[in-house]
Each structure stands twice: as structure tokens, then as C-alpha cells.
């Protein structure tokens, strides 16, 4: 890992190499979280329409139940997927630490002519997993924004 130079896309795809299940699960989370505000807007409008139009109590309670269900799902998804985020961080840290320890060990046991190379390796080792995770999160936050804007456009032009 430390022998190659990575660009931002390389760092993003490194997430899939290290922990493919967690990376795919986070993508699913962003798709669902991007569409939930649109679904929430539709359920709120359905509830308001049922109350204003004077529908029977059963219809009002059903639409209220749907509204509460969407809000609970929104909370549960963010709570449950925080575990997946932590698992991805642990996997990245474990991989980067292992590769970094291998690199530092090879530098320590060989003849080190330049102390600067050793210090640079230690400095990069401490934050490599954060760089990989933050690059992935940056891409996912952009996609989440696109899903939310698309949902709003669907609501406005339905």
C-alpha cells in the first residue's frame, strides 16, 4: 500500500478492496437516506390531505402510522449504519496499521541512511486510514446530495 501513490479515486476504491461488504452497505445507506426525505414529504402531504378532506378516522390513522413508520425507519437506518461505519473504520485502521508496521519494520531492520524517510513513514502511518475513509465519505456525501435534490425535483414536478 505504501509503495504506490494513490489519487482520490484510488483511495475511494481502496475501501472496496479492504472491506467490500461495509463499503457496499454504506452505499445502500446513502441511497436509502437520499430517498427517505422524498418519501417523508409524500407521507406528510398524504396525512395533511386526509385530515383536511375529512376522511374517516381509519384513513387518518393509517396515514399517521405511515408517517411515524418513515420517521422511525429514518432513525433506525442512521443508528444501525453507524455500526457499519465503525466497522469500516476498524478494517481500514487494521489494514493500514499492518501495512505501516511492515514498512516501518523493514526500515528499522535495514540500514537507514535517511532519518527523514523513517519520520515521514511514521507520520503517514498515523493518518492513512482517515484519509481513505474521508475520501470515500466525500464521494458519498456528494451522491447523497444528488439523491436529495432529485427527490425534491420529483416532488415539485409530480
N, C-alpha and C positions, 0 to 999 in steps of 0.2 A: 504494500500500500504506500509506503513512504518513498519507494523508488520511482513512482510515477508522479507526474504533475497532472492535477485534475482541474478542469474548469467547473463552472457551476452545474452544468448538466451532468458531468461526470460524478460530482458529489451527490446529485439527486439520485442517479441510478445506482450509486453505491448503497443506498438504503435498501434497494430491491435485492442486491447481491447479499447483503448481510442478514436482513430479516424480511423476506418477501411476504410472509403472511401478515405481519404487522403493517407493512407499507401498503398492501392492498386493502387492509381493513380501514386504514386511515383515509384512503381514497373513497371508500364506500361511505365512511362517516361524513366526509365533506360533501358528497353528492346528496346524502340524506339531509344534512343540516342546511344545504343550499336550497332544497325544495320545501323544507318544513315551513318557512315563513309564508310561502305562497299558499300552502295547504291551510295554514292557520288563518290567513286572510279570507280564504273561501269559507272556512267553517264559521268564522266570526260574522261574515256577511250573511250566511245562511241562518245563523241564530238570530241576528237582528231582523232579517226579513220575516222569519217565523213569528217573532214577538210583535212586530209592527202590523203584520197582516192578520193577527188574531187567530192563528192556527190553534188547534186543540192542544191541551196540555201535554199529551204524549209526544207530539211532534216537537214541541218546545224542549221537553226534557231530553229527547233523543239528540237534538242538535246541541244542547248544552253538554250532554255526555260526550259527543264527538269533539267539541271544543276542549273539554277538560282532558280527553284522551290525547289529543295532539300536544297539549301543553306538557302532559306527563311524559309522553314519548320524547319530546324535545329535551326535557330534563334528564331522563334516563340515558339517552344516547350520549349526551355530553359527559355524564358521570361515568358510564361504563367504558367509553372510549378513552377516558383519561388513563385507565389501566393499560390500554394498548399503547398509548403514547409513552408511558413509563417503561413498558417492556421494550419498545423500540430504542429508547434512550439507553437502557441497560445493555441491550445487544450491541449497540454502536460503541458504547464505552468498553465493553468486554473485548470486542474485535480490535478497536484502536489501541487499547492498553496492551493487548497481546502482541500486536504488530510493533508497537512502540518499544515494548520491553525487549523484543527480539532485536530491534535496531540498536537500542542503547547497549544491550549486552554484546553485540558484535563490535560496537565501537569501543566498549570498555576493555574487551579482551584482545583487541588488536592494537597495534601501535597507533596511538592518536597523535598525529603531528599537529593538528589544529584543534585547540580547545574550543574555538568558536563553533565548529561543526557539532561538537558534542552539546554545547549550550543551546544551539538552535534546535537540535533534535529534542531536547528536554522541553523547550518552550512550546514547540508544535505539538508534542505528545499530550500536553495537559489540556489542550482545547480542540483537538481534532474531531472528536465526536460531536462537540457543539456546533462546529462549522458544518458538518454533514447534516445534522438534524435541522439546523436553521435554514440551510439551502432548500431542503425538502419542504419545510413549513412555509417558506416564502412562496414557492410554487403553488402549494395547496391553498394558501390564503388568496392568491390571485384567482384560482379556479373557483373558490367559494364565492368570491365577489361576482364572478361572471354568472354563476348559477343564481344568485340572488337577484341580479339585475334582469336576467332572463325571466325569472319568476314574476318580478314586478311588471315587466312588459306584457307578460301573458295576462296578468290581472287587469291591466289598463286597457288592453286591446281585445278583450274577450267578447 
